[in-house]
Amino acid sequence: MSETPRAVPKNAMPSIISADLTITGDLMSIGDIQVEGTVEGDIESRTLTIGEAAQVRGAITGETIRVCGSVTGQIKGTSVTLAKTAKVNGDILHQSLSIEDGAFLDGHCRRMEQSAPGADSNIASVKDRSATPAPAAKSESKPSNADSGASYASPLTATRNEGAARAAGA
């Protein structure tokens, strides 16, 4: 029996991780997820809400992400909102970012280029650019100007390495 892609019904309820539930492992949904408990693993969802008392330790990927609780790990989303009660230790890759007064963020924010269907392909291309500097940038920037090129590549390299270390639980 082969699997075919499923469409999310318009009136579908979100999957809820209740406050008394701890999940160790990755979550993936084509629909909506609401986390009120604890997740130790990566989460991928269309729409994701992290409740005020929730704790997530892992990478988060989605179209619309609202963080009200605690996240330790990289966040990648088209639209990311940090509520006033949010506590994020990790980098954020976004197309749209909203941070309410009182939210805590310890990490880098990087805007992704807008494209139609493949936001993740933009993330991969940003990572590829940071890992291997372009030959033109190497020949143009001489040691006389230390900031030339380094200020762009360093945060992206740190984003990739720190995100991988956080996802691995380091």
DSSP file (Angstrom, degrees, kcal/mol; ACC not computed):
  #  RESIDUE AA STRUCTURE BP1 BP2  ACC     N-H-->O    O-->H-N    N-H-->O    O-->H-N    TCO  KAPPA ALPHA  PHI   PSI    X-CA   Y-CA   Z-CA
    1    1 A M              0   0    0      0, 0.0     2,-0.2     0, 0.0     0, 0.0   0.000 360.0 360.0 360.0 119.4    0.0    0.0    0.0
    2    2 A S        -     0   0    0      1,-0.0     2,-0.4     0, 0.0     0, 0.0  -0.629 360.0-121.1 -93.7 149.7    1.6    3.3   -1.1
    3    3 A E        -     0   0    0     -2,-0.2    -1,-0.0     3,-0.0     3,-0.0  -0.706  23.3-163.3 -89.1 136.3    1.2    6.6    0.7
    4    4 A T        -     0   0    0     -2,-0.4     2,-0.0     1,-0.0     0, 0.0  -0.896  35.4 -91.8-113.4 149.1   -0.2    9.5   -1.2
    5    5 A P        -     0   0    0      0, 0.0     2,-0.4     0, 0.0    -1,-0.0  -0.327  43.8-141.3 -59.9 137.0    0.1   13.1    0.0
    6    6 A R        -     0   0    0     -3,-0.0     2,-0.3    -2,-0.0    -3,-0.0  -0.802   2.6-136.1-103.6 142.3   -2.8   14.1    2.1
    7    7 A A        -     0   0    0     -2,-0.4    24,-0.1     1,-0.0    23,-0.0  -0.725  25.7-115.6 -91.0 145.8   -4.5   17.5    2.1
    8    8 A V        -     0   0    0     -2,-0.3    -1,-0.0    22,-0.2     4,-0.0  -0.711  31.2-120.6 -82.6 122.8   -5.4   19.1    5.4
    9    9 A P    >   -     0   0    0      0, 0.0     3,-1.7     0, 0.0    -1,-0.1  -0.326  19.7-121.7 -60.3 145.5   -9.2   19.4    5.8
   10   10 A K  T 3  S+     0   0    0      1,-0.3    -2,-0.0     0, 0.0     0, 0.0   0.813 111.6  42.7 -60.8 -32.0  -10.3   23.0    6.2
   11   11 A N  T 3  S+     0   0    0      2,-0.0    -1,-0.3     0, 0.0     2,-0.1   0.108  83.8 141.5-102.1  22.4  -11.9   22.3    9.6
   12   12 A A    <   -     0   0    0     -3,-1.7    -4,-0.0     1,-0.1    20,-0.0  -0.381  49.4-127.2 -67.8 139.3   -9.2   20.0   10.9
   13   13 A M        -     0   0    0      1,-0.1    19,-0.2    -2,-0.1     2,-0.1  -0.543  28.7-105.9 -80.7 150.3   -8.4   20.4   14.6
   14   14 A P        -     0   0    0      0, 0.0     2,-0.5     0, 0.0    19,-0.2  -0.429  31.3-109.7 -73.2 153.0   -4.7   21.0   15.6
   15   15 A S  E     -a   33   0A   0     17,-2.9    19,-3.2    -2,-0.1     2,-0.5  -0.727  39.7-152.3 -78.3 130.2   -2.7   18.2   17.2
   16   16 A I  E     -a   34   0A   0     -2,-0.5     2,-0.8    17,-0.2    19,-0.2  -0.923  18.0-159.6-116.1 127.0   -2.2   19.1   20.8
   17   17 A I  E     -a   35   0A   0     17,-3.0    19,-3.3    -2,-0.5    20,-1.1  -0.894  33.3-140.2 -97.5 103.9    0.6   18.1   23.1
   18   18 A S    >   -     0   0    0     -2,-0.8     3,-1.9    18,-0.2    20,-0.3  -0.111  19.1-103.8 -70.5 165.7   -1.0   18.6   26.5
   19   19 A A  T 3  S+     0   0    0      1,-0.3    -1,-0.1    18,-0.2    19,-0.0   0.746 119.4  52.7 -61.4 -27.3    0.8   20.1   29.5
   20   20 A D  T 3  S+     0   0    0     17,-0.1     2,-0.4     2,-0.0    -1,-0.3   0.315  94.3  92.7 -92.3   9.9    1.2   16.7   31.2
   21   21 A L    <   -     0   0    0     -3,-1.9    17,-2.2     2,-0.0     2,-0.5  -0.887  51.4-169.7-112.0 132.8    2.8   15.1   28.2
   22   22 A T  E     -h   38   0B   0     -2,-0.4     2,-0.5    15,-0.2    17,-0.2  -0.983   8.5-166.2-117.2 126.9    6.6   14.8   27.4
   23   23 A I  E     -h   39   0B   0     15,-2.9    17,-3.2    -2,-0.5     2,-0.6  -0.952   8.2-165.7-115.9 129.4    7.6   13.6   23.9
   24   24 A T  E     +h   40   0B   0     -2,-0.5     2,-0.2    15,-0.2    17,-0.2  -0.953  60.3  45.2-112.0 111.7   11.1   12.5   23.1
   25   25 A G  S    S-     0   0    0     15,-1.8     2,-0.2    -2,-0.6    15,-0.1  -0.758  92.8 -55.5 140.2 171.8   11.5   12.3   19.3
   26   26 A D        -     0   0    0     -2,-0.2     2,-0.4    15,-0.2    17,-0.2  -0.555  41.1-151.8 -85.9 145.6   10.7   14.3   16.2
   27   27 A L  E     +b   43   0A   0     15,-3.0    17,-2.3    -2,-0.2     2,-0.4  -0.951  14.1 178.8-116.0 136.2    7.2   15.5   15.3
   28   28 A M  E     +b   44   0A   0     -2,-0.4     2,-0.3    15,-0.2    17,-0.2  -0.991   7.1 163.2-139.0 130.5    6.1   16.1   11.7
   29   29 A S        -     0   0    0     15,-2.4    17,-0.3    -2,-0.4     4,-0.1  -0.998  37.1-150.6-145.0 143.8    2.6   17.2   10.6
   30   30 A I  S    S+     0   0    0     -2,-0.3   -22,-0.2    15,-0.2    15,-0.1   0.499  92.0  46.3 -86.6  -4.5    1.1   18.6    7.4
   31   31 A G  S    S-     0   0    0      1,-0.1    15,-1.8    15,-0.1    16,-1.2   0.091 106.0 -50.8-108.5-140.4   -1.4   20.4    9.7
   32   32 A D  E     - c   0  47A   0    -19,-0.2   -17,-2.9    14,-0.2     2,-0.4  -0.814  40.8-165.0-109.0 143.8   -1.3   22.4   12.9
   33   33 A I  E     -ac  15  48A   0     14,-2.6    16,-2.3    -2,-0.3     2,-0.5  -0.992   3.9-166.6-128.0 136.5    0.4   21.5   16.1
   34   34 A Q  E     -ac  16  49A   0    -19,-3.2   -17,-3.0    -2,-0.4     2,-0.6  -0.988  10.1-159.8-121.1 121.6   -0.1   23.1   19.5
   35   35 A V  E     +ac  17  50A   0     14,-3.1    16,-3.4    -2,-0.5    19,-0.3  -0.896  29.2 152.7-106.1 121.5    2.5   22.3   22.2
   36   36 A E        +     0   0    0    -19,-3.3   -18,-0.2    -2,-0.6    -1,-0.1   0.493  69.4  45.4-115.6 -15.2    1.6   22.8   25.8
   37   37 A G  S    S-     0   0    0    -20,-1.1    18,-2.1    17,-0.1     2,-0.4   0.174 102.2 -59.7-102.9-140.5    3.9   20.2   27.3
   38   38 A T  E     -hi  22  55B   0    -17,-2.2   -15,-2.9   -20,-0.3     2,-0.4  -0.944  39.1-174.4-119.6 133.1    7.5   19.2   26.6
   39   39 A V  E     -hi  23  56B   0     16,-2.5    18,-2.7    -2,-0.4     2,-0.7  -0.991   7.8-170.7-126.9 124.2    9.1   18.1   23.3
   40   40 A E  E     +hi  24  57B   0    -17,-3.2   -15,-1.8    -2,-0.4     2,-0.3  -0.814  64.8  46.0-111.6  88.1   12.7   16.9   23.1
   41   41 A G  S    S-     0   0    0     16,-0.8     2,-0.2    -2,-0.7   -15,-0.2  -0.919  95.8 -55.2 161.2 176.5   13.2   16.7   19.4
   42   42 A D        -     0   0    0     -2,-0.3   -15,-3.0    16,-0.2     2,-0.4  -0.497  43.0-154.0 -82.0 149.3   12.6   18.6   16.1
   43   43 A I  E     -bd  27  60A   0     16,-2.7    18,-2.5   -17,-0.2     2,-0.4  -0.991  11.8-178.6-127.2 130.9    9.1   19.8   15.1
   44   44 A E  E     +bd  28  61A   0    -17,-2.3   -15,-2.4    -2,-0.4     2,-0.3  -0.992  23.0 140.2-128.9 124.3    8.0   20.4   11.5
   45   45 A S  E     - d   0  62A   0     16,-2.3    18,-0.6    -2,-0.4     3,-0.2  -0.983  57.1-119.3-157.1 159.1    4.4   21.6   10.9
   46   46 A R  E    S+     0   0A   0    -15,-1.8    18,-2.2   -17,-0.3    17,-1.6   0.974 107.0  13.2 -66.8 -55.2    2.4   24.0    8.8
   47   47 A T  E    S-cd  32  64A   0    -16,-1.2   -14,-2.6    16,-0.2     2,-0.4  -0.989  76.6-174.9-124.4 132.4    1.3   26.1   11.8
   48   48 A L  E     -cd  33  65A   0     16,-2.8    18,-2.6    -2,-0.4     2,-0.5  -0.992   8.8-171.7-133.8 130.6    2.9   25.7   15.2
   49   49 A T  E     -cd  34  66A   0    -16,-2.3   -14,-3.1    -2,-0.4     2,-0.7  -0.988   8.3-159.7-122.0 125.9    2.0   27.3   18.5
   50   50 A I  E     -cd  35  67A   0     16,-2.9    18,-2.6    -2,-0.5    19,-0.6  -0.921  24.2-137.1-103.6 111.6    4.2   26.9   21.6
   51   51 A G    >   -     0   0    0    -16,-3.4     3,-1.0    -2,-0.7    19,-0.2  -0.066  23.6 -99.4 -67.0 168.1    2.2   27.6   24.7
   52   52 A E  T 3  S+     0   0    0      1,-0.3    -1,-0.1    17,-0.2    18,-0.1   0.847 122.8  37.5 -58.7 -39.4    3.3   29.6   27.7
   53   53 A A  T 3  S+     0   0    0     16,-0.1    -1,-0.3   -18,-0.1   -17,-0.1   0.461  96.0 112.8 -92.8  -1.5    4.2   26.6   29.9
   54   54 A A    <   -     0   0    0     -3,-1.0    16,-2.6   -19,-0.3     2,-0.4  -0.340  48.7-159.8 -75.4 151.9    5.6   24.6   27.0
   55   55 A Q  E     -ij  38  70B   0    -18,-2.1   -16,-2.5    14,-0.2     2,-0.4  -0.997   7.4-175.6-132.4 128.2    9.3   23.7   26.5
   56   56 A V  E     -ij  39  71B   0     14,-2.4    16,-2.9    -2,-0.4     2,-0.5  -0.991   7.9-174.4-125.5 128.2   10.8   22.6   23.2
   57   57 A R  E     +ij  40  72B   0    -18,-2.7   -16,-0.8    -2,-0.4     2,-0.3  -0.871  58.8  50.4-121.3  95.7   14.4   21.5   22.8
   58   58 A G  S    S-     0   0    0     14,-1.4     2,-0.2    -2,-0.5   -16,-0.2  -0.906  93.6 -53.0 159.8 174.6   15.1   21.0   19.1
   59   59 A A        -     0   0    0     -2,-0.3   -16,-2.7    14,-0.2     2,-0.4  -0.503  45.3-153.0 -78.1 145.1   14.8   22.7   15.7
   60   60 A I  E     +de  43  75A   0     14,-3.0    16,-2.9   -18,-0.2     2,-0.4  -0.975  13.9 178.9-122.2 132.6   11.4   24.1   14.7
   61   61 A T  E     +de  44  76A   0    -18,-2.5   -16,-2.3    -2,-0.4     2,-0.3  -1.000  21.9 117.3-133.9 134.4   10.3   24.4   11.1
   62   62 A G  E     -de  45  77A   0     14,-2.1    16,-1.0    -2,-0.4   -16,-0.2  -0.985  62.7-106.9-176.2 174.0    6.9   25.7    9.8
   63   63 A E  E    S+     0   0A   0    -17,-1.6    16,-3.1   -18,-0.6     2,-0.5   0.942 108.6  22.2 -79.3 -54.8    5.0   28.3    7.8
   64   64 A T  E    S+de  47  79A   0    -18,-2.2   -16,-2.8    14,-0.2     2,-0.4  -0.967  73.7 178.6-119.9 119.5    3.5   30.2   10.8
   65   65 A I  E     -de  48  80A   0     14,-3.0    16,-2.6    -2,-0.5     2,-0.5  -0.980   8.6-175.5-126.0 127.1    5.2   29.8   14.2
   66   66 A R  E     -de  49  81A   0    -18,-2.6   -16,-2.9    -2,-0.4     2,-0.6  -0.985   8.7-163.9-122.2 121.6    4.0   31.5   17.4
   67   67 A V  E     +de  50  82A   0     14,-3.0    16,-3.0    -2,-0.5    19,-0.3  -0.920  28.0 151.1-110.2 120.3    6.2   31.1   20.5
   68   68 A C        +     0   0    0    -18,-2.6   -17,-0.2    -2,-0.6    -1,-0.1   0.523  69.8  40.4-114.6 -17.7    4.8   31.9   23.9
   69   69 A G  S    S-     0   0    0    -19,-0.6    18,-2.6    17,-0.1     2,-0.4   0.050 103.1 -49.0-109.5-144.6    6.9   29.4   25.9
   70   70 A S  E     +jk  55  87B   0    -16,-2.6   -14,-2.4   -19,-0.2     2,-0.4  -0.842  45.3 178.1-106.8 130.1   10.5   28.2   25.9
   71   71 A V  E     -jk  56  88B   0     16,-2.6    18,-2.8    -2,-0.4     2,-0.6  -0.996  10.5-173.6-131.0 128.1   12.4   27.0   22.8
   72   72 A T  E     +jk  57  89B   0    -16,-2.9   -14,-1.4    -2,-0.4     2,-0.3  -0.923  60.0  45.7-118.8 103.1   16.1   25.9   22.8
   73   73 A G  S    S-     0   0    0     16,-1.3     2,-0.2    -2,-0.6   -14,-0.2  -0.839  94.8 -47.4 149.0 173.6   17.0   25.4   19.1
   74   74 A Q        -     0   0    0     89,-0.3   -14,-3.0    -2,-0.3     2,-0.5  -0.473  43.9-153.5 -76.8 141.7   16.8   26.9   15.7
   75   75 A I  E     -ef  60  92A   0     16,-2.9    18,-3.1   -16,-0.2     2,-0.5  -0.976  12.1-178.4-117.3 126.9   13.5   28.3   14.4
   76   76 A K  E     +ef  61  93A   0    -16,-2.9   -14,-2.1    -2,-0.5     2,-0.3  -0.976  22.8 140.2-125.4 116.4   12.8   28.4   10.6
   77   77 A G  E     -ef  62  94A   0     16,-2.5    18,-0.7    -2,-0.5    19,-0.3  -0.999  56.9-130.1-155.5 155.4    9.5   29.9    9.5
   78   78 A T  E    S+     0   0A   0    -16,-1.0    18,-1.9   -15,-0.3    17,-1.3   0.949 108.5  18.8 -66.9 -49.9    7.8   32.1    7.0
   79   79 A S  E    S-ef  64  96A   0    -16,-3.1   -14,-3.0    16,-0.2     2,-0.4  -0.976  76.8-177.5-126.2 117.3    6.1   34.1    9.7
   80   80 A V  E     -ef  65  97A   0     16,-3.1    18,-2.3    -2,-0.5     2,-0.4  -0.955   2.6-174.1-119.2 130.8    7.6   33.9   13.3
   81   81 A T  E     -ef  66  98A   0    -16,-2.6   -14,-3.0    -2,-0.4     2,-0.6  -0.989  10.2-160.7-125.2 128.7    6.1   35.6   16.3
   82   82 A L  E     -ef  67  99A   0     16,-3.1    18,-3.0    -2,-0.4    21,-0.2  -0.942  19.0-147.2-106.3 114.5    7.6   35.8   19.7
   83   83 A A    >   -     0   0    0    -16,-3.0     3,-1.9    -2,-0.6    19,-0.0  -0.215  32.0 -97.3 -72.7 169.3    5.0   36.6   22.4
   84   84 A K  T 3  S+     0   0    0      1,-0.3    -1,-0.1    19,-0.1   -16,-0.1   0.729 125.9  51.1 -62.4 -21.6    5.9   38.7   25.5
   85   85 A T  T 3  S+     0   0    0    -18,-0.1    -1,-0.3    18,-0.1   -17,-0.1   0.399  86.1 120.3 -94.8   2.0    6.3   35.4   27.5
   86   86 A A    <   -     0   0    0     -3,-1.9    18,-2.6   -19,-0.3     2,-0.4  -0.363  41.0-170.5 -72.4 144.4    8.6   33.8   24.9
   87   87 A K  E     +kl  70 104B   0    -18,-2.6   -16,-2.6    16,-0.2     2,-0.5  -0.911  12.2 179.0-134.0 107.2   12.1   32.6   25.8
   88   88 A V  E     -kl  71 105B   0     16,-2.6    18,-2.8    -2,-0.4     2,-0.6  -0.941  17.0-177.3-117.3 124.3   14.2   31.6   22.8
   89   89 A N  E     +kl  72 106B   0    -18,-2.8   -16,-1.3    -2,-0.5     2,-0.3  -0.865  60.7  54.1-114.5  92.4   17.8   30.4   22.9
   90   90 A G  S    S-     0   0    0     16,-1.1     2,-0.2    -2,-0.6   -16,-0.2  -0.916  87.7 -66.5 162.1 172.8   18.6   29.8   19.3
   91   91 A D        -     0   0    0     -2,-0.3   -16,-2.9    16,-0.2     2,-0.5  -0.531  36.9-145.6 -88.7 152.5   18.7   31.4   15.9
   92   92 A I  E     -fg  75 109A   0     16,-3.1    18,-2.9   -18,-0.2     2,-0.5  -0.979   9.7-170.3-123.3 123.3   15.7   32.4   13.9
   93   93 A L  E     +fg  76 110A   0    -18,-3.1   -16,-2.5    -2,-0.5     2,-0.3  -0.962  31.7 150.8-106.9 126.0   15.5   32.2   10.0
   94   94 A H  E     -fg  77 111A   0     16,-2.1    18,-4.1    -2,-0.5   -16,-0.2  -0.937  53.9-149.7-150.3 163.6   12.3   34.0    8.9
   95   95 A Q  E    S+     0   0A   0    -17,-1.3     2,-0.4   -18,-0.7   -16,-0.2   0.639 101.4  21.4-102.1 -34.1   10.6   36.0    6.2
   96   96 A S  E    S-f   79   0A   0    -18,-1.9   -16,-3.1   -19,-0.3     2,-0.4  -0.998  73.5-174.3-135.2 129.7    8.5   37.9    8.7
   97   97 A L  E     -f   80   0A   0     -2,-0.4     2,-0.4   -18,-0.2   -16,-0.2  -0.990   6.0-177.9-131.0 131.7    9.4   38.3   12.4
   98   98 A S  E     -f   81   0A   0    -18,-2.3   -16,-3.1    -2,-0.4     2,-0.5  -0.996   3.0-173.3-128.4 126.9    7.5   39.9   15.2
   99   99 A I  E     -f   82   0A   0     -2,-0.4   -16,-0.2   -18,-0.2     2,-0.1  -0.964  15.4-145.0-123.8 115.6    8.9   40.3   18.7
  100  100 A E    >   -     0   0    0    -18,-3.0     3,-2.0    -2,-0.5     2,-0.2  -0.420  35.9 -87.2 -76.5 153.5    6.5   41.5   21.4
  101  101 A D  T 3  S+     0   0    0      1,-0.2    -1,-0.1    -2,-0.1     3,-0.1  -0.406 116.5  29.1 -59.5 126.1    7.9   43.7   24.2
  102  102 A G  T 3  S+     0   0    0      1,-0.4    -1,-0.2    -2,-0.2   -18,-0.1   0.172  85.6 131.8 106.7 -16.2    9.1   41.4   27.0
  103  103 A A    <   -     0   0    0     -3,-2.0     2,-0.5   -21,-0.2    -1,-0.4  -0.386  50.3-136.9 -68.5 147.7   10.1   38.5   24.8
  104  104 A F  E     +l   87   0B   0    -18,-2.6   -16,-2.6    -3,-0.1     2,-0.4  -0.923  25.1 174.6-109.2 130.0   13.6   37.0   25.5
  105  105 A L  E     +l   88   0B   0     -2,-0.5     2,-0.5   -18,-0.2   -16,-0.2  -0.975  12.8 178.0-138.1 122.1   15.8   36.1   22.5
  106  106 A D  E     +l   89   0B   0    -18,-2.8   -16,-1.1    -2,-0.4     2,-0.3  -0.861  57.7  54.2-121.6  94.1   19.4   34.9   22.7
  107  107 A G  S    S-     0   0    0     -2,-0.5     2,-0.3   -18,-0.2   -16,-0.2  -0.963  86.5 -65.0 167.2-177.9   20.5   34.1   19.1
  108  108 A H        -     0   0    0     -2,-0.3   -16,-3.1    47,-0.1     2,-0.5  -0.715  33.4-148.0 -97.7 147.2   20.8   35.5   15.6
  109  109 A C  E     -g   92   0A   0     -2,-0.3     2,-0.4   -18,-0.2   -16,-0.2  -0.961  17.8-179.6-112.7 132.6   17.9   36.6   13.4
  110  110 A R  E     -g   93   0A   0    -18,-2.9   -16,-2.1    -2,-0.5     2,-0.4  -0.990  22.1-135.0-136.1 126.3   18.3   36.2    9.7
  111  111 A R  E     -g   94   0A   0     -2,-0.4     2,-0.2   -18,-0.2   -16,-0.2  -0.644  20.0-141.2 -81.8 132.1   15.8   37.1    7.0
  112  112 A M        -     0   0    0    -18,-4.1     2,-0.2    -2,-0.4    11,-0.1  -0.616  24.6-104.2 -87.6 151.3   15.2   34.5    4.3
  113  113 A E        -     0   0    0     -2,-0.2     2,-0.3     6,-0.1     9,-0.1  -0.517  41.0-111.3 -70.9 142.4   14.7   35.5    0.7
  114  114 A Q        +     0   0    0     -2,-0.2     2,-0.3   -19,-0.1    -1,-0.1  -0.571  47.0 158.4 -78.3 137.2   11.0   35.2   -0.4
  115  115 A S        -     0   0    0     -2,-0.3     4,-0.1     1,-0.3     7,-0.0  -0.963  42.3-110.0-149.3 163.4   10.2   32.5   -2.9
  116  116 A A  S    S-     0   0    0     -2,-0.3    -1,-0.3     1,-0.1     3,-0.2   0.960  92.9  -6.9 -65.0 -89.4    7.0   30.7   -3.8
  117  117 A P  S    S+     0   0    0      0, 0.0     2,-0.7     0, 0.0     3,-0.2   0.747 120.8  62.2 -88.5 -21.6    7.0   27.1   -2.8
  118  118 A G     >  +     0   0    0      1,-0.2     4,-1.1     2,-0.1     3,-0.4  -0.571  41.0 150.6-114.0  72.9   10.5   26.3   -1.5
  119  119 A A  H  > S+     0   0    0     -2,-0.7     4,-1.5     1,-0.2     3,-0.3   0.866  79.7  57.8 -63.6 -34.7   11.5   28.3    1.6
  120  120 A D  H  > S+     0   0    0     -3,-0.2     4,-2.3     1,-0.2    -1,-0.2   0.832  98.3  59.1 -65.7 -31.2   13.7   25.4    2.7
  121  121 A S  H  > S+     0   0    0     -3,-0.4     4,-2.2     1,-0.2    -1,-0.2   0.866 104.3  51.7 -65.8 -33.7   15.6   25.6   -0.6
  122  122 A N  H  X S+     0   0    0     -4,-1.1     4,-2.2    -3,-0.3    -1,-0.2   0.894 108.0  51.5 -65.8 -39.2   16.5   29.2    0.3
  123  123 A I  H  X S+     0   0    0     -4,-1.5     4,-2.3     1,-0.2    -2,-0.2   0.922 110.5  48.6 -62.4 -43.9   17.7   28.1    3.7
  124  124 A A  H  X S+     0   0    0     -4,-2.3     4,-2.6     1,-0.2    -1,-0.2   0.905 110.8  50.1 -63.7 -41.2   19.9   25.5    2.1
  125  125 A S  H  X S+     0   0    0     -4,-2.2     4,-2.1     2,-0.2    -1,-0.2   0.867 109.7  51.2 -68.1 -34.0   21.3   28.0   -0.4
  126  126 A V  H  X S+     0   0    0     -4,-2.2     4,-1.7     2,-0.2    -1,-0.2   0.919 111.7  47.6 -65.6 -42.8   22.1   30.4    2.5
  127  127 A K  H  X S+     0   0    0     -4,-2.3     4,-2.0     1,-0.2    -2,-0.2   0.910 110.5  52.1 -63.6 -41.7   23.9   27.7    4.4
  128  128 A D  H  X S+     0   0    0     -4,-2.6     4,-2.0     1,-0.2    -1,-0.2   0.904 108.2  51.3 -61.7 -41.7   25.8   26.7    1.2
  129  129 A R  H  < S+     0   0    0     -4,-2.1    -1,-0.2     1,-0.2    -2,-0.2   0.869 111.4  47.5 -63.8 -36.0   27.0   30.3    0.7
  130  130 A S  H  < S+     0   0    0     -4,-1.7    -1,-0.2     1,-0.2    -2,-0.2   0.834 111.2  50.7 -75.6 -30.9   28.3   30.5    4.3
  131  131 A A  H  < S+     0   0    0     -4,-2.0    -2,-0.2     1,-0.3    -1,-0.2   0.867 119.6  32.4 -75.6 -36.3   30.1   27.2    4.2
  132  132 A T  S  < S-     0   0    0     -4,-2.0    -1,-0.3    -5,-0.2     2,-0.0  -0.928  83.4-140.0-125.8 107.5   32.0   27.9    0.9
  133  133 A P        -     0   0    0      0, 0.0    -3,-0.1     0, 0.0    -4,-0.0  -0.340  30.0-103.9 -65.6 144.8   33.0   31.5    0.2
  134  134 A A     >  -     0   0    0     -5,-0.2     4,-1.6     1,-0.1     3,-0.4  -0.410  22.5-126.1 -67.3 142.2   32.6   32.7   -3.4
  135  135 A P  H  > S+     0   0    0      0, 0.0     4,-2.2     0, 0.0     5,-0.2   0.860 109.5  57.2 -58.6 -36.8   35.9   33.0   -5.3
  136  136 A A  H  > S+     0   0    0      1,-0.2     4,-2.2     2,-0.2     5,-0.2   0.897 105.5  50.2 -62.4 -39.6   35.1   36.6   -6.3
  137  137 A A  H  > S+     0   0    0     -3,-0.4     4,-2.0     1,-0.2    -1,-0.2   0.866 109.7  51.9 -66.6 -35.0   34.8   37.5   -2.6
  138  138 A K  H  < S+     0   0    0     -4,-1.6    -2,-0.2     1,-0.2    -1,-0.2   0.924 113.6  41.6 -67.2 -44.5   38.1   35.9   -1.8
  139  139 A S  H  < S+     0   0    0     -4,-2.2    -2,-0.2     1,-0.2    -1,-0.2   0.819 116.4  49.5 -75.3 -29.9   40.0   37.7   -4.6
  140  140 A E  H  < S+     0   0    0     -4,-2.2     2,-0.8    -5,-0.2    -2,-0.2   0.889 100.6  66.5 -76.3 -39.4   38.3   41.1   -3.9
  141  141 A S     <  -     0   0    0     -4,-2.0    -1,-0.1    -5,-0.2     5,-0.0  -0.744  68.0-170.8 -93.1 112.5   38.8   41.3   -0.2
  142  142 A K    >   -     0   0    0     -2,-0.8     3,-1.8     1,-0.1     6,-0.2  -0.543  42.0 -98.7 -91.6 162.0   42.4   41.6    0.8
  143  143 A P  T 3  S+     0   0    0      0, 0.0     3,-0.2     0, 0.0    -1,-0.1   0.615 111.1  83.6 -57.7 -11.1   43.7   41.3    4.4
  144  144 A S  T 3  S+     0   0    0      1,-0.2     2,-0.6     2,-0.1    -3,-0.0   0.807  92.9  44.6 -65.4 -28.1   43.7   45.1    4.6
  145  145 A N    X   -     0   0    0     -3,-1.8     3,-0.8     1,-0.1    -1,-0.2  -0.883  67.0-176.3-119.8  99.6   40.0   45.2    5.4
  146  146 A A  T 3  S+     0   0    0     -2,-0.6     4,-0.3     1,-0.2    -1,-0.1   0.777  81.4  54.5 -67.1 -28.4   39.2   42.6    8.0
  147  147 A D  T 3> S+     0   0    0      3,-0.1     4,-1.4     2,-0.1     2,-0.4   0.679  78.1 110.6 -81.5 -16.6   35.4   43.3    8.0
  148  148 A S  T <4 S-     0   0    0     -3,-0.8     2,-0.4     1,-0.2    -3,-0.1  -0.436 101.9 -17.6 -65.7 115.3   35.0   42.8    4.2
  149  149 A G  T  > S+     0   0    0     -2,-0.4     4,-2.0     1,-0.1     3,-0.4  -0.067 121.1  86.8  84.2 -35.7   33.0   39.6    3.7
  150  150 A A  H  > S+     0   0    0     -2,-0.4     4,-2.6    -4,-0.3    -2,-0.2   0.866  81.6  58.0 -68.7 -36.2   33.6   38.3    7.2
  151  151 A S  H  < S+     0   0    0     -4,-1.4    -1,-0.2     1,-0.2    -3,-0.1   0.823 111.7  42.4 -66.5 -28.4   30.7   40.1    8.8
  152  152 A Y  H  > S+     0   0    0     -3,-0.4     4,-1.0    -5,-0.3    -2,-0.2   0.905 118.8  42.2 -80.6 -44.0   28.3   38.3    6.4
  153  153 A A  H  X S+     0   0    0     -4,-2.0     4,-2.5     1,-0.2     5,-0.2   0.861 105.4  62.7 -74.7 -35.8   29.8   34.9    6.5
  154  154 A S  H  X S+     0   0    0     -4,-2.6     4,-2.6     1,-0.2     5,-0.2   0.922 103.2  45.2 -61.6 -49.3   30.4   34.6   10.2
  155  155 A P  H  > S+     0   0    0      0, 0.0     4,-2.6     0, 0.0    -1,-0.2   0.902 115.2  49.1 -63.0 -37.3   26.8   34.9   11.5
  156  156 A L  H  X S+     0   0    0     -4,-1.0     4,-2.3     2,-0.2    -2,-0.2   0.911 112.0  47.6 -67.8 -40.5   25.5   32.4    8.9
  157  157 A T  H  X S+     0   0    0     -4,-2.5     4,-2.5     2,-0.2     5,-0.2   0.922 113.4  48.5 -63.7 -43.0   28.3   29.9    9.7
  158  158 A A  H  X S+     0   0    0     -4,-2.6     4,-3.1    -5,-0.2     5,-0.4   0.901 109.1  54.5 -62.8 -39.8   27.5   30.3   13.4
  159  159 A T  H  X S+     0   0    0     -4,-2.6     4,-2.2    -5,-0.2     5,-0.2   0.939 111.5  43.3 -58.7 -48.2   23.8   29.8   12.7
  160  160 A R  H  X S+     0   0    0     -4,-2.3     4,-1.9     2,-0.2    -2,-0.2   0.936 119.0  42.2 -65.4 -46.9   24.4   26.5   10.9
  161  161 A N  H  X S+     0   0    0     -4,-2.5     4,-2.3     2,-0.2    -2,-0.2   0.917 117.1  45.5 -69.2 -44.1   26.9   25.2   13.5
  162  162 A E  H  X S+     0   0    0     -4,-3.1     4,-2.8    -5,-0.2     5,-0.2   0.900 112.5  52.1 -67.0 -39.2   25.0   26.3   16.6
  163  163 A G  H  X S+     0   0    0     -4,-2.2     4,-2.4    -5,-0.4   -89,-0.3   0.900 111.2  47.0 -62.9 -40.4   21.7   25.0   15.2
  164  164 A A  H  X S+     0   0    0     -4,-1.9     4,-1.7    -5,-0.2    -1,-0.2   0.901 113.1  48.7 -67.7 -39.8   23.3   21.6   14.5
  165  165 A A  H  <>S+     0   0    0     -4,-2.3     5,-2.7     2,-0.2     4,-0.4   0.906 113.1  47.3 -67.3 -40.4   24.8   21.5   17.9
  166  166 A R  H ><5S+     0   0    0     -4,-2.8     3,-1.2     1,-0.2    -2,-0.2   0.917 111.2  50.7 -66.7 -42.0   21.5   22.5   19.6
  167  167 A A  H 3<5S+     0   0    0     -4,-2.4    -1,-0.2     1,-0.3    -2,-0.2   0.834 108.2  53.6 -64.8 -30.5   19.6   19.9   17.6
  168  168 A A  T 3<5S-     0   0    0     -4,-1.7    -1,-0.3    -5,-0.2    -2,-0.2   0.555 120.8-111.5 -80.3  -6.5   22.1   17.3   18.6
  169  169 A G  T < 5       0   0    0     -3,-1.2    -3,-0.2    -4,-0.4    -2,-0.1   0.642 360.0 360.0  89.7  15.1   21.5   18.2   22.2
  170  170 A A      <       0   0    0     -5,-2.7    -4,-0.2    -6,-0.2    -5,-0.1   0.476 360.0 360.0 -79.3 360.0   24.9   19.7   22.9
